[in-house]
């Protein structure tokens, strides 16, 4: 089994301006209007600020299978499903425990900088944990026809990408992509998937194991359970004035996960 050098990794991360305890984060990024609220944005690039944090992914509330948080139709629809998990302290991995506590305090300050109400929800669950999430399905610009499933084994784009590189944006063709056509849901959810896949595209969670190999969607939940991982994320805010009482909703949106141990 590969022994990960947490001390060396911590030393390297401390030099990274995107590491979530870097002292200049509040100077290099701020909240700016986004699609449905605000996005924590890098001032220099005018792009979403991509933070980095190392944590323990706890088994409680770990929902990262191909159907994520979806349980059954009476609790919501499949296209609204999310990958989600709770991150906590790393339990003695050099200085990462202290860094997690500092990052939690920073997240609280970042929330306070934009919150309208005193009712701040969804990201900081308590003093010891942070919730991370991401939508599984993205709406297609144009509906596409379905296609027969040729194989249950798909070669994913992420298999070919370096886990430390930026994703490549490409135009969507008007035909069913292999990832969505072969999305590995449990058989009991096949009807729900069939009803949405012409209109929504499945987006694999970018998870890489200790050897930098892409973890396929069917194996992600098991791979993440109790793992020590480096999470890359963006921060988002939405104010919900019609809720009773009104609330500010925050999300640490998952961009990429590198499993360290």
Residue, then its C-alpha position, 0 to 999 in steps of 0.5 A: x500500500x502506498x504511504x502518502x507523505x502528508x508532511x511534504x504535501x502540507x508544506x507544498x499546499x501552504x505555498x498555494x494561494x488557493x489553499x483554504x487557509x492562505x492569509x490572502x484569500x479575502x484580499x484576492x477574492x470576493x462575492x460577485x453576482x452569479x446565475x442565481x445569487x453570488x459566486x466567490x470570485x477571483x479578482x484577478x481572473x474574474x473566474x470562480x475562486x477554486x479553493x483547496x482543502x484536505x479533509x476526512x470524508x465521513x461515512x455519515x451522509x455520504x451520497x456519491x453513487x450515480x444517483x447521489x441524493x435521490x431516493x425515490x420520486x416521492x422525495x424529488x426528481x432524479x434530475x435534481x439529485x446531488x453528489x454530497x458528503x460531509x468533510x471533517x478533521x483528518x485526525x492527526x495528519x500533521x497540521x491538516x487538523x489545525x488547517x481544517x479548523x482555520x478553514x471552517x472559521x474562514x468559511x464562516x467569515x466568507x458567509x457573513x460577508x454576503x449573508x442578508x439574514x442570520x439564518x445561514x444554511x447548507x454548508x457549515x453544519x456545525x463547528x466540526x464539519x463542512x458539507x460539499x455538494x454538486x449537481x449530478x445532471x446538467x440541463x442540455x442546451x438542446x434535447x437529444x435523441x436516445x440511443x441503444x446501449x451498446x455496452x455497460x462499459x464506457x471509456x470516460x473522458x476523465x480517464x484520459x485527463x491529467x487530474x491536475x489539469x483544467x477541464x476542456x470545454x467542448x460543444x455538445x453534439x445533438x446525439x446521446x453521449x455515451x456517459x449518459x446513455x450508459x449511466x450506471x444507475x441501479x435497475x430500480x432507477x432505470x425508468x427515472x433515468x430514461x425519462x430525463x436523459x434526452x434533456x439532462x446530461x450526467x456529469x461524472x464526479x471527478x475523483x482520482x485515487x491514490x495513483x491518480x487513476x480516475x474512479x468510475x461513477x459506480x465505484x465513487x461512493x465506496x472509494x470516498x468512504x472514510x478517505x483522506x482527500x484533497x477537495x477542490x471547490x467553488x463557493x456559491x450563495x443564494x438568498x431565499x427571501x420567501x422561506x419562513x424564516x428567510x435564509x441564506x443558502x451556501x454551497x461548497x461546490x465540488x470541482x475535483x477530489x484527489x484521494x490521498x489515503 
